[in-house]
Amino acid sequence: MPGFYADQNFLNTKYSMDIAIEAHFTNLILQDESTRMVYASNDYALRRRAKGQDYNNLNLPFMNYRIDDYAFGATPWWNNRLFSRGLYLPELGQSIRMSPVSLNYEATFWAHRDEETLYAFSELRFDADSKTTLTANIDISGIEVPFPGQLSYTNLDFTPKYNEQDWLERNKIHTITLDFAVITWIMKTNLDITIPTKAILSFQATHGLEDTTSYEETINLIIDHFAEDVDYE
């Protein structure tokens, strides 16, 4: 069903940042296997990963993440000129108004083996101290425009306790909480903001989609992926 709003600029900007987030974490702790990333809440992650089947189908390790808050308190990034007059892009012949936002995510890493959890936690610990800046890209009227996201961890907890703790222990499943936030920009323009073709093709390749999947089908799959409406093999 189509959304209520025809303007998809904010969602396409967020989807582009989500793609950059997935690329970062798959490289950091999942050996570049994008199919081990699940866009789902912590409570729904196991069911989503099992795709409605038996939990023996989990294929650990994997990581889930899902946005759970938009915060507009990123005041160090706020700039009156960018907000009121915008950033002028000569390629477009106009300015893009910008305002900072913090995208806050809940996330968990799931593994069977102690050494996998220890390795992932050490990588996450170093990443937390690295002041990582992500770079996402959007397409504005045929011009690819990069924009940054400053990553920080809001809760990094080794083997946290869950409601299903007994079940997790019986099945030798170990977890890491890695809630995080990304400070980035929302943009105001009368032009269409879309996901760049390069990012779409990369998503197609890394998520196991067939080469015969059309461009439009892949865009719809990206939207469904972040709306938790599709699973991948």
C-alpha positions in Angstrom: 0.0 0.0 0.0 1.4 3.4 -0.9 2.3 5.7 1.9 0.2 8.7 2.9 3.0 11.2 1.8 4.2 11.4 -1.8 7.4 13.1 -0.7 10.0 10.3 -0.1 13.0 12.6 0.3 13.5 12.0 4.0 13.0 8.2 3.8 15.4 7.9 0.9 18.0 9.9 2.9 17.5 7.5 5.8 17.6 4.4 3.6 20.9 5.6 2.2 22.3 6.0 5.7 21.0 2.6 6.7 22.8 1.1 3.7 26.0 2.8 4.9 25.4 1.5 8.5 25.0 -2.1 7.2 28.2 -1.8 5.2 30.1 -0.6 8.2 28.9 -3.4 10.6 29.2 -6.2 8.1 32.8 -5.2 7.4 33.5 -4.8 11.2 32.0 -8.0 12.7 30.3 -10.1 10.0 33.1 -10.8 7.5 31.4 -8.7 4.8 28.4 -11.1 4.7 25.4 -8.7 4.3 22.9 -11.5 4.6 23.8 -11.8 8.3 22.3 -8.3 8.9 18.7 -8.3 10.0 16.6 -5.1 10.2 14.4 -5.9 13.2 13.9 -5.0 16.8 15.6 -7.0 19.5 12.4 -8.7 20.5 11.6 -9.8 16.9 15.2 -10.6 15.8 15.2 -14.3 16.3 11.8 -14.9 14.6 12.9 -12.6 11.7 16.2 -14.4 11.3 14.5 -17.9 11.5 12.0 -16.6 8.8 9.1 -18.1 10.7 10.7 -21.5 10.8 12.4 -23.6 13.5 15.1 -21.7 15.4 17.6 -24.2 14.2 17.6 -22.1 11.0 19.3 -19.1 12.7 22.7 -19.6 11.0 24.7 -17.6 13.6 26.4 -15.3 14.0 24.1 -12.4 12.9 23.3 -8.9 13.9 19.9 -7.2 14.1 19.3 -3.4 14.3 16.3 -1.1 14.1 15.7 2.6 14.6 13.8 3.3 17.8 14.1 7.1 18.2 14.6 10.3 16.2 16.2 13.0 18.3 16.5 16.6 17.3 19.0 17.6 20.0 22.2 17.4 17.8 22.8 21.1 18.5 26.6 21.1 17.9 25.8 20.5 14.2 23.1 23.1 13.9 24.0 26.0 11.7 21.7 29.0 11.1 23.1 29.5 7.6 22.5 25.9 6.6 19.1 25.9 8.1 17.8 29.2 6.7 19.8 29.7 3.4 21.1 26.2 2.8 24.2 24.7 1.2 24.6 25.9 -2.4 25.4 23.1 -4.8 26.6 24.6 -8.1 25.9 21.4 -10.0 22.2 21.8 -9.1 22.2 25.6 -9.3 20.4 25.9 -6.0 20.8 25.5 -2.3 19.7 22.5 -0.1 18.5 23.4 3.4 19.8 21.2 6.1 19.1 20.4 9.8 20.9 17.8 12.0 19.1 14.8 13.5 20.2 11.9 15.6 19.0 8.5 14.4 19.0 6.1 17.4 19.1 2.4 16.9 18.7 -0.7 19.1 21.0 -3.6 18.1 22.2 -7.0 19.2 24.9 -9.4 18.0 24.1 -13.1 18.3 26.6 -16.0 18.2 27.0 -19.6 19.3 30.7 -19.5 20.3 32.4 -17.6 23.1 35.3 -16.7 20.9 33.0 -15.2 18.3 31.4 -13.0 20.9 34.8 -12.0 22.4 36.2 -11.1 19.0 33.1 -9.1 18.0 33.1 -7.2 21.3 36.8 -6.3 20.9 36.2 -4.9 17.5 33.1 -2.9 18.7 35.1 -1.6 21.7 37.8 -0.2 19.3 35.1 1.2 17.0 33.5 2.9 19.9 36.7 4.9 20.6 37.4 5.6 16.9 34.8 8.4 16.4 33.7 6.7 13.2 32.2 8.8 10.4 30.0 7.0 8.0 29.5 8.3 4.4 26.2 7.8 2.7 25.3 9.0 -0.8 22.0 10.3 -2.2 21.0 11.3 -5.7 19.5 14.7 -6.3 18.3 15.2 -9.9 21.1 13.0 -11.3 23.9 14.5 -9.1 25.4 12.1 -6.5 25.8 14.0 -3.2 27.7 12.4 -0.2 26.7 13.3 3.3 28.2 12.2 6.7 26.9 10.4 9.7 28.8 10.5 13.0 28.5 7.1 14.7 28.5 6.7 18.5 27.5 3.8 20.8 24.9 4.5 23.5 25.0 1.0 25.1 27.8 -1.6 24.6 27.1 -4.5 26.9 28.8 -7.9 26.8 26.3 -10.8 27.4 23.3 -8.8 28.6 20.3 -10.5 30.2 17.1 -11.1 28.2 13.6 -12.4 29.1 14.5 -15.5 27.2 17.8 -16.0 29.0 17.2 -19.6 30.0 16.3 -20.5 26.4 19.4 -18.7 25.1 21.7 -20.5 27.6 20.2 -23.9 26.8 20.9 -23.3 23.1 24.3 -21.8 23.7 23.5 -18.5 22.2 25.6 -15.5 23.4 24.7 -11.9 22.8 26.2 -8.4 22.7 24.0 -5.3 23.0 25.4 -2.6 20.7 22.8 0.2 20.7 24.1 3.2 18.7 23.3 6.6 17.3 24.1 8.3 14.0 24.1 12.1 13.9 23.4 13.1 10.3 21.3 15.6 8.2 17.7 15.9 7.0 17.4 18.0 3.9 14.8 20.3 2.4 14.6 20.7 -1.3 11.9 20.9 -4.1 14.0 18.3 -6.0 13.6 14.6 -5.7 16.1 12.8 -3.5 16.7 9.1 -4.5 19.1 6.3 -3.7 22.0 6.3 -6.1 22.2 3.6 -8.8 25.6 2.4 -7.5 24.2 1.8 -4.0 21.2 0.0 -5.4 23.4 -2.3 -7.5 25.7 -2.9 -4.5 22.7 -3.9 -2.3 21.5 -6.2 -5.1 24.9 -8.0 -5.1 25.5 -8.2 -1.4 22.0 -9.4 -0.4 22.0 -12.4 -2.8 19.5 -11.0 -5.3 19.6 -12.5 -8.7 21.1 -10.5 -11.6 17.8 -10.6 -13.3 16.1 -8.6 -10.5 15.2 -5.3 -12.2 16.2 -1.9 -11.0 12.7 -1.0 -9.8 12.3 -4.4 -8.1 15.5 -3.9 -6.2 14.4 -0.4 -5.1 11.2 -1.9 -3.8 13.1 -4.7 -2.0 15.3 -2.1 -0.3 12.2 -0.3 0.9 10.7 -3.6 2.1 13.9 -4.6 3.8 13.9 -1.5 6.0 10.2 -1.9 6.5 10.7 -5.5 7.7 8.6 -6.9 4.9 11.1 -9.2 3.2 13.6 -11.9 4.0 16.7 -13.0 2.1 18.2 -16.4 1.7 
